[in-house]
Amino acid sequence: MTDFRPDGSWLDRRAFLRRLALGWVSMSALTTIGQIMKTDPATTPKMPVLFVGHGSPMNALEDNEFSRAWAGLGAALPQPRAILCVSAHWETDGTRVTAMPKPKTIHDFWGFPPDLYKKLYPAPGSPEWAKTTRGTIRSTTVEPDMSWGLDHGTWSVLCRMFPAADVPVFQLSLDRKLPPRRHYEIGRELAPLREQGLLIVGSGNLVHNLGMMEWTDKAFDWAAEFDSKVAALIGKHDHDALIRYEALGPGAALAIPTNEHYLPMLYALALQGKDEPLDFFTEKVVLGSISMRGFRIG
């Protein structure tokens, strides 16, 4: 009888028990077998997938409809073994994955109140799951990264969903050189991680035009129209049209002047099974040109 290790190798269970009985097993090996037992496919439920329209980092502090929705969603989710986040705020040359045991909280924004810069999210990282992710993605080389951490696309959302910060969190970067279809294909390769107890989160915004943003409660017509069009295509499972978003009419250029906030949505959609349900948990355009739409798959 064999079990799957987090590092991608296999463990013979009978051999392990024999070594345990003879006192030949180290504490590190006991830790490994504990991780394996917790991620046994027979006992670990397939985890949902999320896309979160994260908007302003002030959502980490403010009590509003979005922060409340995220908190409720976190309370309803199965407990993940770890969380892998694809954030709009980490673009790199090549694909990278954070692999440090203690990722720092990155305050990658300017001009906000001092309390926001004091906000920390001290979740542990997971070098082990980072290694597993590198082995799971086969179509491109994924390099380990020891310098990034958790940017606000990740921690401003997770501090609401998992406020105890006791679930390991690591990030996968967006290779700025890749076209949207390749990002979608990389997302599909992450599917086995769901079976092993990982919660995969894409964090961005379907409509994100900071240059046209205004302090208003109303959505610009073009922003609301594009958000609704994308939502309808998501509902129809028309992923090909969503990958080719530039062909979705003149509103696309306004809604997606640069695509780093749109791409995390493709990673989430790539993980949707043919008959897997998808539900929107937030769906509103704010500040004229920022869509806060988010959804859960599974």
N, C-alpha and C positions, 0 to 999 in steps of 0.2 A: 504494500500500500504506500502511495506517495502523496505528498502535499506540495503545493506551489509556494515557493519563497517570495517575499517581496522583491528580492533582487533578480528574479526571473529564473532561478535554478530550482531543482527539485530535491526534496528531502525524503529519504526512506524512513517511514515512521517506525517500523520494527527495529531498524538499525539504531535509530535514536533512542528508543526505549531500552534496548540492550545496553547501549553506552551509558544511559542514565543509571541503570541498575548497578553497573560496575563502577560508577563514580567518575566516569571519564568526560562528563559534560560540564563545560564552563558556564558561568553566569551569563555571559554574552549569548551562548547557545540557547539557554533557557529563555532569554528575552526574545530571541528569534522565533522559537517555537510558539511562544505566547502570541507574537504578532501573526504567525501563520494560522493559529487556531482561530484568532479573531477575524481573519479574512478568508476563512474556509468558505468556498462558494455554497456549501450546503447550509450554512448558517448566516451568511451575510446577505442582506437584501440588496437587489439592484438599486443603486442610488438614483434619485432624480437628477436633472440638470437644470440650471438656472441661467437666465439672462436678466441682468439688472440694469435698468436705466439709472445710473448713479447720480447724475446732476451735480449740484453744488456740494463741496465737502462739508458745508454747514449742516447737511443732513445728519452728520455724525453727532451733532449737538442739539439740533432743533427737534421739538416735538411737533411733527406734522404728519400728513396723510401717508407720506412715503416712509418715514422712519417707523411709523406704527405698522405699516404693511410688512416691512422687512422683519420687524420683531415678531409679528404673528406668524410669518412664514417660517422663520427659524424655529419657533416653538413647535410647529407642525411637522418639520422634517425629521426623518430618521437620523439617528446620531451617526455622523460620518466618522470614518477612521482618520481621514485627513481631507483637506480642501485644496483643490487646484484651481487657481483663478487666472483667467486670461484678461488682463486689464488694458484698457485703451492707453494707459499712461506709461507703458513700458514697451518702447520700440527699440529694436536693435538691428545691427547687421548680422544676419544669421539668427537662428533660433536658440534661445537660452532658457535655462530653468534654474531658479534659485535653489541652492543646495546647502545653505548654511543652517546650523542648528538653532540659531537665535536671530531671525531677521529683524532688522531695525524698522521702526515706523518712519516712513518718509513723508515729510510735509512739503509736497511738491506743488505749492501754490503761493500766491502773494496777495497781500492786502486784506487779509481776514482778521477777525478779532484775536487777541492774544490767547484766549482760552482754547482756540482750535489748535494752535501750535503746541500747547501743553498736552493735548490729547495723545495718548499712547495706546497701542494695541499690541501687548506683549505676547502674542501667540507664539508657540514654538514653531520652528521650521521642521523639515523632514528630509535630511540627506538621503534616507533610504527610499522614500517614495519618489524623490527627484531622480534617483538612479533607475527606479522601475519605469518612470515616465520616459527617460532617455532610451531605455530598451524597447518600450512599447511603440515609439515613433520610429518607423523604419525608413520612411521616404526621404528624410533629411537628417543631417547630423545635428543633434541637440547638445550644446555645450553646457556644463555646469557653471553657475555664476555665484560668486561669493561676495559681491559688492552691492547688489541692489537692495532688496528688502521687500517691504510691503508698501506700495504707493496708495494714494487715497482712493483710487478706483477699487482697491481691495478692502482696506481697513475701514473706510467710512461706511461701507455696507456691512461688513462682517461684525463690526462692533455693535450693530443693532441685532443681527441674526444670532450671533453667538457671543454675547457680552462677557462671558467668563473667560474668553480667550484661551480656552483649554484644549482646542482642537488644532493639530498641526496644520499650518498654512504654507503653501509655496506657490510661486507664480511661474507661468510660461509666457515668454515674450512674443511680441509680434515682429516677425522679420519684415522690415519696411521694404525690402526688395521684391517680395512675393506678390503675385496678383491675387485677387480675392478667391479664385477657385482653389489655389494651392492652400490658402488658409483653411478653407472648408475641408479639403482632403486631409490636412493634418488633424483637424478636429475629429474626423471620422476615426482616425487611428487611436484616439483616446478611449474608444468605447470599452475595451477590456477593463479599464480602471473603474468603471461604474460597478462592474461585477465584484470588484475587490473592496468595495466600501468607500470609494472616494466620491465626494461631492465636487462636481465640476461647475464652475461659475464663470460666465462671460460677463464682463462689466464695461459698459460704454453708454451710448445713447443712439437711438435710431435716427434721430434728427439732432444735429449738434452744429450750430453756427453761432459761435461766440461773437463774430464780427457784426451780426445783425441783432444780437440780443438786446432787449429793452426791459426795463423794470415795469412790467405789465402783467396783469393776470390773464390776459387774452393771448391766444395762439394766433400767429400770423396764418392767413388762409392757406398759403402754400405749405406751411409746416404741418398744419392739421391734415391737409389733403394727403401729403406724402406719408405721414404717420398712419393714416387710415388705409392707404394703399398697401403699405408694407404689412400691416396687420392682416388684411384680407389675404395676401399671398402666403403669409405664415399659416393662416387657417386652412388654406387649400393645399398645404404641403408643397408649394411650388418653389422649391429651393433653387432651381436653376434660374428662375427670374430674379430671385433675390441676390444671387451671386452676380448676375449681370445688371446690377442696380442702376448703372449709368443709362440703361435703356428704358428706365421707368418714367421718362418724361422730363420736362424742364425743371420740375421741382426737385429732382435728384441732385442737381448741381448746387442748389441752395441748401438742401438738407444735409448734403455730405460734401462740403468743400474740400475736406481731407477725410480719409476713410478710417482713421485709427479708432474712432468711436463706434463705427459700424461693424468692423471686422469681428469683435468678440461675439456679436450676435450670430455670425456664421459658424463659429466654433460650437456654439450651443445647438444650433439647428442641425449641424452635421451629426449630432448624437441622437437625433430623434428616430426611433424605430418607425416602421411603416404604419402600424396601427396604434402608436403610443400617443396618449392624450397630451394636449398642450393647453394650459390655462393662463390667461393674463391676470396678474395680481396687482398691477398698476397700469394705468393707461391715460396719461394726461400730458399735454404740451404746456410747458411753463416758460415764462420770460420771453414769450414770443416765438422762440426758435430752438427750444430744448425739449426733446421728447423724453418723458420719464417712464415710458412703457417698459414693462418687464414681464417675463413669463416663466412658467415652470413646465418642464417636460417630465412626465412620469409621476 
